[in-house]
Amino acid sequence: MKFISKYFVLFIIILTYSVVFLGCDPADEDEEEETQDDHVCEHLMDGPVVAIDAVMDMQTAVDSLSANPAYRIQAQLHTRYDVGLMQDTMGTYYGSVPYKPIADEGDYIIYADKEAVVLVYNIDESENVTAEEVYDHSDHCDLVAYKAIYHLHSEDSYVVSFENVSESTIGILIPMAEDSDEEHDH
């Protein structure tokens, strides 16, 4: 009986080590963490979605914001805004929407699901904001056709204008860049 119990104990020890070491797949350690682009891609595809109609120009957007402070898009990682645009005489679409960062000063990323010329105007400073970086795609998401990083201030209000868009609606997200913000829960 001692002979069987020694081998049984040895078998249990080997089985335990096998489960521990074989259960840890080294390939799992090499997997990349989800990037902000991956996360945005989920929301570009699945929403949630808020529809908003753009206005003709920057001044009308400024006036709209003054008349109705709730009429604006906000910095949201989890919300896609479908912006309804107007058609110009060349057959492309354009429009402007008010925008207000809701977090601290920092880098914000404008993601769009269509190619566009995007202009950002700081209402409070009466000046255009230049993008720090502009991309025509994302390596992590085929749905991203435009991505640009802007340094914005939470105490200021902005107008985001879209020009030369091929369709009457453009889907956008404008979250704070992850390296400018603390981790968030989903």
C-alpha positions in Angstrom: 0.0 0.0 0.0 2.9 2.4 0.7 4.2 1.8 -2.8 0.8 2.9 -4.3 0.4 5.9 -2.1 4.0 7.2 -2.9 3.3 7.0 -6.6 -0.1 8.5 -6.1 1.4 11.5 -4.3 4.0 11.8 -7.0 1.3 11.7 -9.7 -0.7 14.4 -7.9 2.4 16.6 -7.7 3.3 16.2 -11.4 -0.3 16.8 -12.3 -0.4 20.0 -10.3 2.8 21.3 -11.8 1.5 20.4 -15.3 -1.7 22.2 -14.8 0.1 25.3 -13.4 2.8 25.5 -16.1 0.8 24.2 -19.1 -2.2 26.4 -18.2 0.0 29.5 -18.5 0.3 29.9 -22.3 3.4 32.0 -23.2 1.5 33.3 -26.2 -1.0 34.9 -23.9 1.9 37.0 -22.4 2.8 38.3 -25.9 -0.8 39.5 -26.6 -1.1 43.3 -26.9 -3.3 45.2 -24.6 -6.3 46.9 -26.1 -5.3 50.4 -27.4 -7.5 53.5 -27.3 -7.9 53.1 -31.1 -9.3 49.5 -30.5 -11.7 50.9 -27.9 -12.8 53.7 -30.2 -13.3 51.2 -33.0 -15.8 49.3 -30.9 -17.8 52.5 -30.4 -17.5 53.6 -34.0 -19.1 50.3 -34.9 -21.6 49.7 -32.1 -22.2 53.1 -30.5 -24.0 54.2 -28.4 -24.9 56.9 -30.8 -26.1 60.5 -30.5 -27.3 62.2 -33.6 -26.6 65.9 -34.0 -27.2 68.3 -36.9 -24.3 70.5 -37.9 -24.9 74.1 -38.7 -23.6 76.1 -41.7 -20.5 77.8 -40.4 -18.5 78.6 -37.3 -20.4 81.8 -36.4 -23.7 80.0 -36.5 -22.2 77.3 -34.2 -21.0 79.9 -31.8 -24.4 81.6 -31.9 -26.1 78.2 -31.3 -23.9 77.5 -28.3 -24.7 80.9 -26.8 -28.4 80.4 -27.3 -28.4 76.8 -26.1 -25.4 75.7 -24.0 -26.6 72.1 -24.1 -26.2 72.1 -27.9 -22.7 70.7 -28.2 -20.8 67.5 -28.4 -18.6 66.6 -25.5 -15.5 64.6 -24.9 -16.7 61.0 -24.8 -14.8 57.8 -25.3 -17.9 55.7 -25.3 -20.3 57.8 -27.5 -20.2 58.2 -31.2 -21.8 61.4 -32.6 -23.4 61.1 -36.0 -23.1 64.6 -37.3 -25.6 65.4 -40.1 -24.0 67.6 -42.7 -25.2 69.9 -45.5 -24.3 69.5 -49.2 -22.3 72.2 -51.0 -22.5 73.1 -54.6 -19.6 70.7 -55.5 -21.6 67.7 -54.1 -19.5 67.2 -51.0 -20.8 67.8 -47.4 -19.8 70.2 -44.7 -20.9 71.6 -41.3 -19.8 72.9 -37.9 -20.7 71.8 -34.4 -19.9 73.3 -31.0 -17.6 71.2 -28.8 -16.7 71.4 -25.1 -14.0 69.3 -23.4 -15.3 67.9 -20.2 -12.1 66.9 -18.6 -8.9 68.7 -17.8 -6.6 70.5 -20.2 -4.8 68.0 -22.4 -4.6 66.2 -25.7 -7.9 65.2 -27.3 -8.2 63.0 -30.3 -10.8 63.6 -33.0 -11.7 60.3 -34.7 -13.9 60.2 -37.8 -15.3 57.4 -39.8 -15.0 59.3 -43.1 -12.2 61.3 -44.7 -12.6 65.0 -44.0 -10.9 68.4 -43.7 -11.3 69.1 -40.0 -10.9 72.6 -38.5 -11.0 73.4 -34.8 -11.6 76.9 -33.6 -11.3 78.1 -30.0 -14.2 80.4 -29.4 -12.9 81.9 -26.2 -9.4 82.7 -27.7 -10.8 83.6 -31.2 -8.2 81.5 -32.9 -7.8 78.3 -34.9 -6.2 75.3 -33.1 -3.6 73.5 -35.0 -3.5 69.7 -34.8 -0.4 68.3 -33.2 -0.6 65.1 -35.3 -2.9 64.1 -38.2 -3.4 60.5 -39.5 -5.6 59.3 -42.4 -6.1 55.9 -40.7 -5.6 53.9 -37.6 -3.3 50.8 -37.5 -5.8 49.3 -35.0 -9.2 50.1 -36.7 -10.2 50.1 -40.3 -13.2 52.2 -39.5 -11.1 55.3 -38.7 -10.6 57.4 -41.8 -9.4 60.5 -39.9 -7.5 60.9 -36.6 -6.0 64.0 -35.2 -4.6 65.1 -31.9 -5.4 68.6 -30.5 -4.3 70.2 -27.3 -7.5 71.7 -25.8 -8.4 73.5 -22.5 -11.5 72.4 -20.5 -12.4 76.0 -19.7 -12.7 76.9 -23.4 -15.4 76.2 -25.9 -14.7 75.2 -29.5 -16.2 74.8 -32.9 -15.3 71.7 -34.9 -15.9 72.1 -38.7 -16.0 69.4 -41.3 -15.4 70.0 -45.0 -15.1 67.9 -48.1 -17.0 64.9 -46.6 -18.2 62.3 -49.2 -21.5 61.5 -47.4 -24.2 63.5 -45.5 -23.3 62.0 -42.1 -19.9 61.7 -40.4 -19.4 59.6 -37.2 -17.0 61.0 -34.7 -15.6 60.4 -31.3 -13.5 63.0 -29.4 -12.0 61.4 -26.2 -9.2 62.7 -24.2 -6.0 60.9 -25.1 -5.3 58.0 -22.7 -1.9 59.4 -21.8 -3.6 62.6 -20.8 -6.2 60.9 -18.6 -6.4 58.4 -15.9 -7.6 54.9 -16.7 -11.4 54.6 -17.0 -13.9 51.9 -16.3 -16.1 50.6 -19.0 
